[in-house]
């Protein structure tokens, strides 16, 4: 019988860290190109990706409206 290899499997600290806000979901939306351009410019200036910029925009809107 062949000997089992010593590598592979779970390792402590391996993988992407869990999001403290919970699991992310994909949301598909259509927005005007000019808004996406502005969003991308903001994301670049903040060092964010587009997903982070959208998340922060939603968070700001909810906070402003008193829903979060």
C-alpha positions in Angstrom: 0.0 0.0 0.0 1.3 3.5 -0.9 2.3 5.9 1.8 0.1 8.9 2.2 1.7 12.2 1.2 2.6 14.7 3.9 1.3 17.8 2.2 -2.1 19.2 1.5 -5.2 19.7 3.6 -6.1 22.5 5.9 -3.5 24.7 7.5 -4.0 27.2 10.3 -4.2 30.8 9.0 -4.5 29.7 5.3 -7.0 31.2 2.9 -8.8 34.5 2.7 -9.9 36.0 6.1 -13.6 36.1 6.8 -15.4 39.4 6.2 -16.4 40.7 9.7 -19.7 42.1 8.2 -20.7 38.6 6.9 -20.8 36.9 3.6 -20.8 39.1 0.5 -23.4 38.7 -2.2 -23.3 39.6 -5.8 -25.6 42.4 -6.9 -26.1 43.2 -10.6 -27.2 46.7 -11.5 -27.3 49.0 -14.5 -26.1 52.6 -14.0 -25.2 55.4 -16.3 -21.7 55.3 -17.7 -20.9 58.7 -16.3 -21.6 57.5 -12.7 -19.4 54.5 -13.2 -16.6 56.7 -14.5 -17.0 59.0 -11.4 -17.1 55.9 -9.1 -14.0 54.5 -10.7 -12.2 57.8 -10.3 -13.2 57.9 -6.6 -12.1 54.3 -6.1 -8.7 54.9 -7.6 -8.1 58.0 -5.5 -9.1 56.1 -2.3 -7.1 53.0 -3.2 -10.3 50.9 -3.4 -11.6 48.5 -6.0 -15.0 49.1 -7.6 -16.7 46.7 -5.2 -15.4 48.6 -2.2 -16.4 51.9 -3.7 -20.0 50.7 -4.3 -20.2 49.2 -0.8 -19.0 52.6 0.7 -21.5 54.5 -1.4 -24.4 52.3 -0.2 -23.2 52.5 3.4 -23.1 56.4 3.1 -26.5 56.5 1.6 -28.0 54.3 4.3 -26.3 56.3 7.0 -27.5 59.6 5.6 -31.1 58.2 5.4 -30.9 56.8 8.9 -31.3 53.2 7.8 -28.0 51.9 9.0 
